[in-house]
Amino acid sequence: MAPLPPVKRLQDFLRVGRAVAWLLVGNWAGVSLQAEILLDPQVLDLGRQPRGATLERTVEVRNTGTQSVVLQGWETDCNCTRVEDGVGVLGAGETRQVRVQFQTREANGPLERHLVLRTDRGEHRIRLHTVVSPYVAWMVSPSPLVLAASPRQEEQTVPFQLTPLREGARVLQVESGLPWLDCQWEERNGGTEVRVTRRVGAPVGRLQLSLRVTTDQADEPHLDLPVYLSVTSGVSFHPAPVVLTATVGAVAEATLVLRGWGDSAPPVLQLDEGEVVRGEKTDAGWPVTIRRTAAGEKARSQRLICTDHAGAVMAEVAVILRPKK
């Protein structure tokens, strides 16, 4: 093969040189563009804040590059956070102040949110951190206090911690005002540990109540702490539901068993319509017979309810009456 003319060799060399230069400069420029926007601060630490507060902070957006950057907008991971004055063109060397507004609302405990600035050169992030407390001088953990569903016949104990936010703050008393909910407390780990015990005999159902905490703080002498608990009876009818079938005018009858009754007094039974008879207790439970007269051609539904002698509902079952045709 004949050698290339000198002019041709020079042209090829220049083409290769331009390609290499483009790769080097282009790659370097890409790194530079990513570093053009600086956010100060990159972490907004709001410290400890009360519930229901609206806070404002300023973030500085600085263009340290040599080209203009388009600020396209901000995205947040919660509508409790909002950014103002955050869009437009930011020239080379320019700085813009943007306002960040944050609402604590009904939050409780440590909270973290993220803000993202979108530009025509990429994305930049800010992390917002705060600790929200519903009380001025105390942090409660966990809050709210939740007792998991448990049988009425069993005791249940759950601890929680009251940590003072002021040096020397002390708890003087913790009480529920209920005979079946006890509170014991002691100073431990720089705060007060409280042990809440639900005793046997609590009412059945999903309950919401509060504990009254008395402190030595003049501006916060009392704390009302919410408590949620679910108490199950452990009592049930078998079978369930109950289906009665009879011709119109005839009496339908069925027998079922009430299981899990642990009280010494017999259960109280109530039927919306018809007759209910409680038998003698056996190892299987309390036998219950219900009788109902079929009064029409359409199926009807009612309830059989078991209560204790205080009127608390322990169990219930649907009773369906289906007339024969």
C-alpha positions in Angstrom: 0.0 0.0 0.0 1.3 3.4 -1.0 2.0 5.8 1.9 -0.5 8.6 2.5 0.4 12.1 1.2 1.7 14.5 3.9 -1.5 16.6 3.7 -3.7 13.6 4.2 -1.7 12.5 7.2 -2.0 16.0 8.7 -5.8 16.0 8.2 -6.2 12.6 9.9 -4.0 13.8 12.8 -6.1 16.9 13.3 -9.3 14.9 13.3 -8.1 12.5 15.9 -6.8 15.4 18.0 -10.1 17.1 17.9 -11.9 13.9 19.0 -9.6 13.4 21.9 -9.9 17.1 23.0 -13.7 16.8 22.8 -13.7 13.8 25.0 -11.4 15.3 27.5 -13.1 18.7 27.7 -16.6 17.2 27.5 -15.9 14.9 30.4 -14.3 17.6 32.4 -17.2 19.9 31.7 -19.7 17.3 32.8 -18.0 17.1 36.2 -17.9 20.9 36.4 -21.6 21.2 35.6 -22.5 18.9 38.4 -20.6 21.0 40.9 -22.0 24.4 39.8 -24.9 24.5 42.3 -24.1 24.7 46.0 -26.8 24.6 48.7 -26.1 26.0 52.1 -26.9 24.5 54.5 -27.3 21.0 53.1 -28.9 19.8 56.4 -31.6 21.8 58.1 -31.5 20.8 61.8 -34.6 22.4 63.4 -33.8 20.9 66.8 -36.7 20.1 69.2 -40.0 21.7 68.3 -43.6 21.5 69.7 -46.6 20.2 67.8 -48.6 22.5 65.7 -45.6 24.8 65.0 -44.9 26.5 61.6 -41.2 27.1 61.1 -39.3 29.0 58.4 -35.6 28.8 57.5 -33.5 30.2 54.6 -31.4 28.2 52.2 -28.8 29.8 50.0 -28.6 28.5 46.4 -25.2 29.5 44.9 -24.1 29.1 41.3 -20.3 28.7 41.4 -19.9 27.8 37.8 -19.4 29.9 34.7 -22.7 29.3 33.0 -26.3 30.1 33.9 -28.4 27.4 35.5 -32.2 27.1 35.3 -33.8 26.3 38.7 -36.8 24.3 37.6 -38.5 23.7 41.0 -38.4 21.9 44.3 -39.9 18.6 45.3 -40.7 17.5 48.9 -41.7 14.2 50.3 -44.5 15.7 52.4 -47.1 18.5 52.0 -46.0 19.7 55.4 -42.9 21.2 53.7 -42.9 24.0 51.2 -40.3 26.0 49.3 -40.8 29.6 48.1 -38.8 31.7 45.6 -37.1 28.5 44.3 -37.5 28.8 40.4 -35.9 30.8 37.7 -32.5 31.4 36.0 -29.5 31.7 38.3 -26.6 33.4 36.5 -22.9 32.5 36.9 -21.7 33.6 40.3 -25.1 34.6 41.5 -26.8 33.6 44.8 -30.4 33.3 45.7 -32.2 33.0 49.0 -35.1 30.6 49.2 -37.5 30.2 52.1 -38.3 26.7 53.4 -41.5 26.4 55.5 -42.1 23.3 57.6 -45.2 22.4 59.8 -44.8 20.0 62.7 -48.6 19.3 62.8 -49.4 16.3 64.9 -46.1 14.5 64.5 -44.3 13.0 67.5 -40.7 12.1 68.0 -37.8 12.2 65.5 -38.8 13.4 62.0 -36.9 13.6 58.8 -37.9 15.1 55.5 -36.1 15.5 52.1 -36.1 18.4 49.6 -34.9 18.0 46.0 -34.0 21.0 43.8 -34.4 20.2 40.1 -32.3 22.1 37.6 -31.4 21.7 33.9 -28.0 20.4 35.1 -29.3 17.7 37.6 -30.7 17.4 41.1 -29.5 18.6 44.5 -30.9 17.5 47.9 -31.4 18.9 51.3 -32.2 16.9 54.5 -34.5 18.4 57.1 -34.4 17.0 60.7 -36.3 17.8 63.8 -37.7 16.2 67.0 -41.4 17.0 67.7 -42.7 16.8 71.2 -46.3 17.6 72.3 -45.0 18.8 75.6 -42.7 21.6 76.6 -40.6 20.0 79.3 -41.0 16.3 78.5 -40.4 13.7 75.8 -42.7 10.6 76.0 -41.6 7.4 74.4 -43.4 5.6 73.0 -46.2 8.0 72.3 -49.1 7.3 72.1 -49.0 4.3 74.4 -50.7 1.3 72.8 -51.6 -1.9 74.5 -52.0 -4.8 72.1 -55.3 -6.7 72.1 -55.4 -9.2 74.9 -58.0 -11.4 76.7 -59.9 -9.8 79.6 -58.9 -12.7 81.9 -55.2 -11.9 81.6 -53.2 -9.0 83.1 -51.1 -6.9 80.7 -48.1 -4.6 81.5 -46.5 -2.1 79.2 -43.7 0.3 80.1 -43.0 3.8 78.7 -40.4 6.5 79.4 -40.7 10.1 80.4 -37.5 12.0 79.7 -37.1 15.6 81.0 -36.1 18.3 78.5 -35.1 20.6 81.4 -32.5 19.8 84.0 -34.1 18.9 87.3 -37.6 18.4 86.0 -39.3 15.6 88.0 -42.5 13.5 87.9 -44.5 13.6 91.1 -47.4 11.2 90.3 -48.9 9.1 87.5 -52.5 7.9 87.8 -55.3 6.6 85.6 -58.4 7.1 87.8 -59.6 3.6 86.9 -59.7 0.6 89.3 -58.5 -1.8 86.6 -55.5 0.3 85.3 -52.5 0.6 87.7 -49.5 2.9 87.2 -46.1 2.4 88.9 -43.1 4.7 88.3 -39.5 5.1 89.3 -36.6 7.4 88.2 -34.3 5.5 85.9 -31.9 6.3 83.0 -32.1 10.0 83.4 -35.9 10.1 83.4 -39.0 8.3 84.8 -40.0 4.8 83.8 -43.7 4.1 84.1 -45.2 0.7 84.1 -48.9 0.5 83.2 -50.8 -2.7 84.1 -54.3 -3.6 83.0 -55.9 -5.8 85.6 -58.4 -8.5 85.1 -61.9 -7.1 84.8 -61.4 -4.4 82.3 -64.3 -3.6 80.0 -64.3 -5.4 76.7 -63.7 -3.5 73.5 -61.5 -0.9 71.9 -60.8 1.7 74.6 -59.3 5.2 74.5 -58.3 6.9 77.8 -55.6 9.0 79.3 -53.1 9.0 82.1 -52.6 12.1 84.3 -49.0 12.8 85.0 -48.3 15.4 87.7 -44.9 17.2 87.4 -43.0 19.9 89.4 -43.0 22.3 86.4 -45.0 25.4 87.0 -45.8 26.0 83.3 -46.6 22.3 82.7 -47.9 20.9 86.0 -50.0 18.2 84.3 -49.6 15.9 81.2 -52.6 14.0 79.8 -51.0 11.1 78.0 -53.3 9.2 75.5 -53.6 5.4 75.9 -55.2 3.0 73.4 -56.0 -0.6 74.3 -58.1 -3.4 73.0 -59.6 -6.0 75.4 -61.0 -9.2 74.1 -63.5 -11.3 76.2 -62.3 -14.7 75.1 -66.0 -15.6 75.0 -67.7 -16.9 71.8 -70.8 -18.6 70.6 -70.6 -21.9 68.5 -71.7 -22.3 65.8 -71.8 -18.8 64.4 -73.8 -17.5 62.7 -77.0 -19.4 63.8 -79.5 -20.3 61.1 -83.1 -21.2 62.0 -85.5 -22.6 59.4 -89.3 -23.0 59.8 -92.5 -22.6 58.0 -94.5 -19.4 58.5 -96.2 -19.6 61.9 -94.1 -22.4 63.2 -91.4 -22.2 65.9 -87.8 -22.7 64.9 -85.3 -23.9 67.5 -81.5 -24.2 67.7 -79.0 -25.1 70.4 -75.5 -23.6 70.5 -72.7 -23.4 73.1 -71.2 -20.4 74.8 -67.5 -21.0 75.4 -64.8 -19.2 77.3 -67.0 -17.9 80.1 -64.7 -17.5 83.2 -66.8 -15.5 85.6 -68.3 -17.3 88.6 -71.7 -15.7 87.9 -73.6 -17.1 84.9 -73.8 -15.1 81.7 -76.7 -12.8 80.9 -78.3 -13.6 77.5 -80.4 -11.3 75.4 -82.2 -12.0 72.1 -83.8 -9.2 70.1 -87.0 -11.3 69.5 -87.9 -14.7 70.6 -86.9 -16.9 73.6 -83.5 -17.8 74.8 -82.9 -20.4 77.5 -79.6 -21.1 79.3 -78.8 -24.6 80.3 -76.5 -26.0 83.0 -72.8 -25.4 82.5 -70.8 -28.4 81.1 -67.2 -29.0 80.3 -67.9 -27.8 76.8 -69.4 -24.5 78.0 -72.9 -23.1 78.6 -75.6 -24.7 76.3 -78.0 -22.1 75.0 -81.3 -22.8 73.2 -83.1 -20.1 71.2 -86.6 -20.3 69.8 -88.2 -18.0 67.3 -91.5 -18.0 65.4 -91.3 -17.5 61.6 -93.6 -14.5 61.0 -93.1 -13.8 57.3 -91.9 -15.0 54.0 -88.6 -13.1 54.0 -85.4 -14.0 55.9 -84.7 -11.9 59.0 -81.6 -11.4 61.1 -81.2 -10.5 64.7 -78.5 -10.7 67.5 -78.0 -12.9 70.5 -75.9 -11.0 73.0 -74.0 -12.2 76.1 -73.2 -9.7 78.8 -71.8 -9.8 82.3 -73.9 -8.5 85.2 -72.5 -5.0 84.8 -73.9 -4.9 81.2 -70.6 -5.2 79.4 -70.9 -7.1 76.1 -68.8 -10.2 76.1 -69.9 -11.9 72.9 -72.6 -11.7 70.2 -73.7 -13.8 67.3 -76.0 -13.3 64.3 -79.3 -15.3 64.3 -80.8 -15.7 60.9 -84.4 -16.9 60.5 -85.2 -18.4 57.0 -88.9 -19.4 56.4 -89.5 -22.6 54.6 -91.5 -22.4 51.4 
